[in-house]
Amino acid sequence: MNRPAQPDFAVLGGGLCGRLVAWRLAGQGHRVALYERGDAAGSQAAAWVAAAMLAPLAEAASAELLITRLGASSLDAWPQVLAELPEPVFFQRNGTLVVWHHADRTEAPLFERRVRSNAPAELLDGGFVTLAGAQVGAAEPALAGRFNQGWLLPREGQLDNRQVLAALAAGLAQRGVETHWNTPVDEQSLPPACVTIDCRGLGAKPVLPTLRGIRGEVARVHAPGINLTRPVRLLHPRYPLYIAPKQNDLYVIGATEVEGEDMSPVSVRSALELLSAAFSVHPGFGEARILELNSQCRPTLPDHRPALLWDGAQTLRVNGLYRHGYMIAPEVADEAVRFAAALLDGRIGDADAFADWRRAARWSELFQQDCAREPA
Ligand SMILES: Cc1cc2nc3c(=O)[nH]c(=O)nc-3n(C[C@H](O)[C@H](O)[C@H](O)COP(=O)(O)OP(=O)(O)OC[C@H]3O[C@@H](n4cnc5c(N)ncnc54)[C@H](O)[C@@H]3O)c2cc1C
């Protein structure tokens, strides 16, 4: 039998969302083509630099309820996603430890108040444990005697971002997705497809003019012998600092938050702040070896929420995942896949059908009709 000339779906952008969406659609038997301006490793994506912490409660200090709920559901969904991928991915659900230095102690009640007012009761119940004195050391022996107080958020998780990207690339190949690495796509060179799913992150700015980048800088260090067992957050007056331990004594230390689409290398000031913070949590970081200093920009919409934007025709845009991409990707991608499949088989063709779909959707707040049309 002859296959149709064009694929069912063209996915633009093969960072985190693009890979996940393409892989899911291919798993449903659809014919999918994916176009990524960078390499198969994902080195041009924000997802390449991210710490990949899955911390809906800790993030509730600055994120609204929608994000917290998406994060909590996605945290439950990740193990199933990873189980279906053809390569192993480091995933841990061993909690987050939150600590602070005496000089920054005024940050603690602010953090607690924000988390308690933003997060749903069921997440807080048993999910936000106050630790005093020796309990910090009992929870995280590497930090014994170093902090007088802390909080353990025992249900939070993390994964290895680069292993996810690699495993998804392998999953795309396994499911027969037509991958076009090192292939930038713009509005003048859109590939043929019945439905287009734009997951270009900041690369979608020409069609989403209100999208902006928020720069983040991280350090990757090798620090044998410290043995942190879970991500540690250090309350800090300027931005939330964290040390996320991955496999083989690798630590991701991040992250700054600076307005602007500045992709230049990490500044001296940021490097000093990040590395000093790690050193102040554990002096063993003084002997760590710096493997990488990276900067990238988080794709962010004006309300700091993720969005599924329908153009009124055959294009869906998935964007605005800001600092929560890994934390919320399974739920956002699933919602995008359901909608895209409905576009393909003609169940959504006008504003009324869209409104009905939106009303019935699990995450209805994600949906928007994007009135910005592509240039003629
Ligand atoms: C420093 C930092 C730390 C972070 N830490 C965390 C964390 O701990 N937890 C968490 O949940 N999230 C974290 N994030 C956020 C997370 O990385 C993002 O939310 C996520 O990567 C967004 O996914 P995306 O697929 O929309 O965009 P991206 O991952 O950026 O992918 C977009 C892709 O589109 C491609 N592209 C762009 N333009 C074009 C074009 N014209 N043609 C073809 N391809 C194109 C890009 O090359 C890229 O691969 C962090 C981000 C940063 C920067």
The ligand as an SDF file (V2000), in Angstrom:
LIG
                    3D

 53 58  0  0  0  0  0  0  0  0999 V2000
   19.3030   26.8620   33.8050 C   0  0  0  0  0  0  0  0  0  0  0  0
   18.0050   26.1060   33.6720 C   0  0  0  0  0  0  0  0  0  0  0  0
   17.6290   25.2280   34.6830 C   0  0  0  0  0  0  0  0  0  0  0  0
   16.4150   24.5370   34.5890 C   0  0  0  0  0  0  0  0  0  0  0  0
   16.0830   23.6550   35.5810 N   0  0  0  0  0  0  0  0  0  0  0  0
   14.9090   22.9820   35.5040 C   0  0  0  0  0  0  0  0  0  0  0  0
   14.5420   22.0580   36.5330 C   0  0  0  0  0  0  0  0  0  0  0  0
   15.2850   21.8150   37.4860 O   0  0  0  0  0  0  0  0  0  0  0  0
   13.3240   21.4470   36.4290 N   0  0  0  0  0  0  0  0  0  0  0  0
   12.4840   21.6760   35.3850 C   0  0  0  0  0  0  0  0  0  0  0  0
   11.3980   21.1150   35.3650 O   0  0  0  0  0  0  0  0  0  0  0  0
   12.8220   22.5340   34.3920 N   0  0  0  0  0  0  0  0  0  0  0  0
   13.9990   23.1950   34.4340 C   0  0  0  0  0  0  0  0  0  0  0  0
   14.3480   24.0690   33.4370 N   0  0  0  0  0  0  0  0  0  0  0  0
   13.3510   24.3970   32.3930 C   0  0  0  0  0  0  0  0  0  0  0  0
   13.3440   23.4390   31.2060 C   0  0  0  0  0  0  0  0  0  0  0  0
   14.6370   23.2370   30.7130 O   0  0  0  0  0  0  0  0  0  0  0  0
   12.4600   24.0430   30.1210 C   0  0  0  0  0  0  0  0  0  0  0  0
   11.1950   24.3670   30.6540 O   0  0  0  0  0  0  0  0  0  0  0  0
   12.2560   23.0550   28.9630 C   0  0  0  0  0  0  0  0  0  0  0  0
   13.4930   22.7070   28.4100 O   0  0  0  0  0  0  0  0  0  0  0  0
   11.3330   23.6420   27.9050 C   0  0  0  0  0  0  0  0  0  0  0  0
   11.1530   22.6370   26.9330 O   0  0  0  0  0  0  0  0  0  0  0  0
   10.8600   23.0140   25.3980 P   0  0  0  0  0  0  0  0  0  0  0  0
   10.8820   21.7260   24.6500 O   0  0  0  0  0  0  0  0  0  0  0  0
    9.6760   23.8890   25.3290 O   0  0  0  0  0  0  0  0  0  0  0  0
   12.1030   23.9320   24.9760 O   0  0  0  0  0  0  0  0  0  0  0  0
   13.6020   23.4810   24.6970 P   0  0  0  0  0  0  0  0  0  0  0  0
   14.0000   22.3990   25.6280 O   0  0  0  0  0  0  0  0  0  0  0  0
   14.4280   24.7140   24.6560 O   0  0  0  0  0  0  0  0  0  0  0  0
   13.5260   22.8760   23.2230 O   0  0  0  0  0  0  0  0  0  0  0  0
   13.2460   23.6900   22.1060 C   0  0  0  0  0  0  0  0  0  0  0  0
   13.9670   23.0620   20.9100 C   0  0  0  0  0  0  0  0  0  0  0  0
   13.5790   23.7310   19.7080 O   0  0  0  0  0  0  0  0  0  0  0  0
   14.7130   23.8370   18.8860 C   0  0  0  0  0  0  0  0  0  0  0  0
   14.5070   24.9370   17.9470 N   0  0  0  0  0  0  0  0  0  0  0  0
   14.4400   26.2660   18.2150 C   0  0  0  0  0  0  0  0  0  0  0  0
   14.2300   26.9640   17.0830 N   0  0  0  0  0  0  0  0  0  0  0  0
   14.1620   26.0660   16.0730 C   0  0  0  0  0  0  0  0  0  0  0  0
   13.9620   26.1600   14.6890 C   0  0  0  0  0  0  0  0  0  0  0  0
   13.7850   27.3570   14.0840 N   0  0  0  0  0  0  0  0  0  0  0  0
   13.9340   25.0250   13.9490 N   0  0  0  0  0  0  0  0  0  0  0  0
   14.1150   23.8010   14.5380 C   0  0  0  0  0  0  0  0  0  0  0  0
   14.3360   23.6520   15.8570 N   0  0  0  0  0  0  0  0  0  0  0  0
   14.3390   24.7680   16.6130 C   0  0  0  0  0  0  0  0  0  0  0  0
   15.8530   24.1060   19.8570 C   0  0  0  0  0  0  0  0  0  0  0  0
   17.1140   23.8110   19.2920 O   0  0  0  0  0  0  0  0  0  0  0  0
   15.4910   23.1790   21.0120 C   0  0  0  0  0  0  0  0  0  0  0  0
   16.0880   21.9110   20.8830 O   0  0  0  0  0  0  0  0  0  0  0  0
   15.5600   24.7470   33.4730 C   0  0  0  0  0  0  0  0  0  0  0  0
   15.9670   25.6030   32.4530 C   0  0  0  0  0  0  0  0  0  0  0  0
   17.1870   26.2630   32.5320 C   0  0  0  0  0  0  0  0  0  0  0  0
   17.6130   27.1760   31.4170 C   0  0  0  0  0  0  0  0  0  0  0  0
  1  2  1  0
  2  3  1  0
  2 52  2  0
  3  4  2  0
  4  5  1  0
  4 50  1  0
  5  6  2  0
  6  7  1  0
  6 13  1  0
  7  8  2  0
  7  9  1  0
  9 10  1  0
 10 11  2  0
 10 12  1  0
 12 13  2  0
 13 14  1  0
 14 15  1  0
 14 50  1  0
 15 16  1  0
 16 17  1  0
 16 18  1  0
 18 19  1  0
 18 20  1  0
 20 21  1  0
 20 22  1  0
 22 23  1  0
 23 24  1  0
 24 25  2  0
 24 26  1  0
 24 27  1  0
 27 28  1  0
 28 29  2  0
 28 30  1  0
 28 31  1  0
 31 32  1  0
 32 33  1  0
 33 34  1  0
 33 48  1  0
 34 35  1  0
 35 36  1  0
 35 46  1  0
 36 37  1  0
 36 45  1  0
 37 38  2  0
 38 39  1  0
 39 40  1  0
 39 45  2  0
 40 41  1  0
 40 42  2  0
 42 43  1  0
 43 44  2  0
 44 45  1  0
 46 47  1  0
 46 48  1  0
 48 49  1  0
 50 51  2  0
 51 52  1  0
 52 53  1  0
M  END
$$$$
